[in-house]
């Protein structure tokens, strides 16, 4: 990471992914970087703006990896979808504390809600792109790639939330849930496309 903003994001991500958003203070991040709190606030005027920057950093990395997998598609839809799920599971393991913190009070802010909605839209666009490739290759028949992608994204995210709700409520992470989530998502993917792959 080259500039100061990137260094701040990296330091904040380490803290947030270990201690969560609420238990991390701006003072701790400034101390980790050996800068003043005023210097930190120069780049990020409040904790919410720093959280947003960290979320964008992580999601951008996930989407870049997702696009690499989609671009490698060669008539292997289920294999590609499973690859995406496995890649996402690796991020979920790495940033599990961030995942279970997604429903906290700070999410009530409009900036956070807009950001989460844009991530959701981008997820659908990526999967729709993959589905369009599979349709064009004659591998699968779907009436509406965008609609199918929205349903697929909602299903996979729903499984993830369903199996982490107790961690969200208690705030106590149980990273073993990631393996369960991945297994259910893979099983659902295979079930959805059973008999639809040509």
N, C-alpha and C positions, 0 to 999 in steps of 0.2 A: 504494500500500500504506500502510495507516494505522498499525498498531501495530508495536511493536519486533519481535515474532515474524515478522511479514510482511516487515519490512525485512531481517531475518536470512535468511529463506528466499530473498528476491530476490538478496541478495549471494552466498549459498552457491550458488544456481543458476547464477549467472554464472561463478563459479569452477569448479564441478563440470562444467558443460557445456563449459568450455574446457580444463581440465586433468585432468578425471576425479576420481573419488572418492578414490583412493589418493594422488594427488599434491597434493591440497588439504589444507591443515592448518587446524585451528581458529584458530590464531594469525593466519593470512592473512585469514580471514573477519573476525575481530575487528578487524584492522588496516584492512581495507577499510571497515568501519563506524565506525572511530575510537571503538571501545569497548574495554574491557578484556576479556581472556580470561575472567576471573571473571564478568563481566556476560553474556558469551555463554553460559557454562556454567549461568548462572542460568535461562536460557530453554531451553537444550538441554543436558542433563547429559552427553551424549557425542556423538561424531560420528555414530554409528548413528542416534540419535534425530533428528538434523538431516537425515541422508540420507532417513530415512523421511518426514519432513515435506516435503522437497523432492519426493520421488517422489509423494506424495499431491497436492501442488500441481499438478504437471505432469499427472498422470493425471486429476485432477478437471477440469482445463482441457480435456483431450482429450475426456473424456466429455460435458462440457457442449456442445462443438462437435458431437460425434457425435449427441447428442439433438436438437440444432437441425436437423440434416440429416434425421434420422429423422422428426421432426415435420412436415417439409415434404413427406414422401412423398405422392405422388398417382398411384399406379399405375405407378411407374417404378422397379421394384426394382433392376435392373442399374445404372441411372443413379445411384440412391441409394447402392448399395454401392460403386460406383466413386468417388463423391464422398467417402465415408467413407475409402476407401483413399488418395485424394489428400490429404485433410486430415491423415490419420495420417502420410503421407509428408512433409508440410511440417513436422510436429513432429519426425519422425525426422531430417530435415535439420538442424533447429535444435538438437536435443539428441542428435546422433549419438554423441558421446563417452559420454553416459549409457547409451545403448543397448548399446554394445559392452562396457560395464563391468558388465552385468547378471549375469555369471557369476563374478564375483570372490569371493574368500574370505569377504568380509563377508556374502555371501548365505547362508552356512551358518547364520546366526543365526535362531532361530525367529521373531522379530518380522518380519524381512525376508521369510521364507518365507510367513508368514501374510498379509502385505501383498500379496505377489505373487499369492498364490492368490485373494485378494479382488479384485484387479484383473482377473484372468482370469475369475472368476465374473461380474463386472460387464460385461466385454466380451461374454460369452455372453448375458447378460440383454438387453443393448442390441440385439444382432443378432437374438435371438429375438423381441423386440418388433417389430422391422422385419419379420421373416418373418411374424409373426402378422397384421400390417397387410396384407401382400401376400396372404396366404391369405384374409383377410376381404374384400379387394377383388376376389378372384377372379382375381388376376394369376398366381398360382402354386399348385401343388398339392404340399404337403409333408405327410407322415404325422405328423411330430412336429417342430414348430418349434424346440423346445429342443434336441433331438438334432441337427437340421440346423445350428443355430447353433453348437453345440459343435464339430461337424466343420468348419464354415467358419472359425471362430476358430483352431482348431488348424492348419488348412491355411495360413492367412495368416501366422500366427506362425512356423510351420515354415519357410516360404519365407524369411521375414526372417532367421531364425537360420542357415539353410543358406548364405545369401549374405553373412553377416557373420562366419562362424566364423573365417576367417583374420585378420580385424581383431581379433576377440576374443582369439585366441591371441597375436598379435604386440603387441596394444595400440596399433597404428598405424591411425588412422581413415582410411577411404577412403569419403568421402561419396558418391562416384559410384555406390556400391552401391545407394543409395536409389532411383535411377531404374530400375535393373535389378529391384530388389525390387518396385517399383510396377508395372512392366510385366508381370512374371510373375504378380503377384496379380490384376491386371485380366484378363489372359488366362485364368487359372484360373477367375475369377468368371464370365466369359462362357461358358467351356466347361461349367462345372457347371450353369448354368441354360439352356444351349442346348436347345431343344425342350421346356423345362418352363414357359416363359412363355406364358400363354394370349393 
